[in-house]
Amino acid sequence: QVQLVESGGGVVQPGRSLRLSCVASGFTFSNYAMHWVRQAPGKGLEWVAVVSYDGTTTHYADSVKGRFTISRDKSKNTLFLHMNSLGPEDTAVYYCARDLVELATTGDCYFDLWGRGTLVTVSS
Amino acid sequence: DILMTQSPSSVSASVGDRVTITCRASQDISSWLAWYQQKPGKAPKLLIYGAFNLQSGVPSRFSGSGFGTDFTLTINSLQPEDFATYYCQQANSFPSTFGQGTRLDIK
């Protein structure tokens, strides 16, 4: 079954760190660029970061640059998002998403497969 | 960053109606535009990419058009399952950005 399953969300205090994971199955994970997209409660979608299919290239939204790190483990078919210095503005459902195009460095940035999301709440 | 502006922010329509949602980019994005549908509590679903390409499995009543800065999503003959929120997204350059969303309600 082709799917993405996120985990690692929860309640975290401001200033702390958290690591999200996204396990891919049913497709050749190493052929696709992968993205994180988030959605604050009741708000719209915000693209967060991308990692190239080979893991060598990354890009970030300005709002998370220097605080978040996206990475991937080919052997575990897993995408990660390491989040540091979390603030209330980072409270959101975090989705991992697959890029539409195979074997394109950072993809075309169209998201054809999404996970169900994991909720991160930053609160004291 | 490229600003994406959708209009209207919300629209009410009836089953069988035709609905048009527009999206304007703050700079030329060629055809690097996608449309997504999102229902409450669910992940977004890709409908259209490259401004007019229908994603596999998406009904043909959905269509997209536009180039440069102005884009349109049209839904013909609305079905009950089409009532949702719709987002445009530019894929021309990083950071990718989304419109604020258009909520489509039942009249």
Chai-1 contact restraints between the chains, C-beta under 6 A:
chainA,res_idxA,chainB,res_idxB,connection_type,confidence,min_distance_angstrom,max_distance_angstrom,comment,restraint_id
A,G44,B,F98,contact,1.0,0.0,6.0,A-B,restraint_1
A,G44,B,Q100,contact,1.0,0.0,6.0,A-B,restraint_2
A,G44,B,G101,contact,1.0,0.0,6.0,A-B,restraint_3
A,L45,B,Y87,contact,1.0,0.0,6.0,A-B,restraint_4
A,L45,B,F98,contact,1.0,0.0,6.0,A-B,restraint_5
A,W47,B,P95,contact,1.0,0.0,6.0,A-B,restraint_6
A,W47,B,S96,contact,1.0,0.0,6.0,A-B,restraint_7
A,H59,B,F94,contact,1.0,0.0,6.0,A-B,restraint_8
A,A61,B,P95,contact,1.0,0.0,6.0,A-B,restraint_9
A,Y95,B,A43,contact,1.0,0.0,6.0,A-B,restraint_10
A,D108,B,A91,contact,1.0,0.0,6.0,A-B,restraint_11
A,C109,B,A91,contact,1.0,0.0,6.0,A-B,restraint_12
A,C109,B,S96,contact,1.0,0.0,6.0,A-B,restraint_13
A,Y110,B,A34,contact,1.0,0.0,6.0,A-B,restraint_14
A,Y110,B,Y49,contact,1.0,0.0,6.0,A-B,restraint_15
A,Y110,B,A91,contact,1.0,0.0,6.0,A-B,restraint_16
A,D112,B,L46,contact,1.0,0.0,6.0,A-B,restraint_17
A,W114,B,A43,contact,1.0,0.0,6.0,A-B,restraint_18
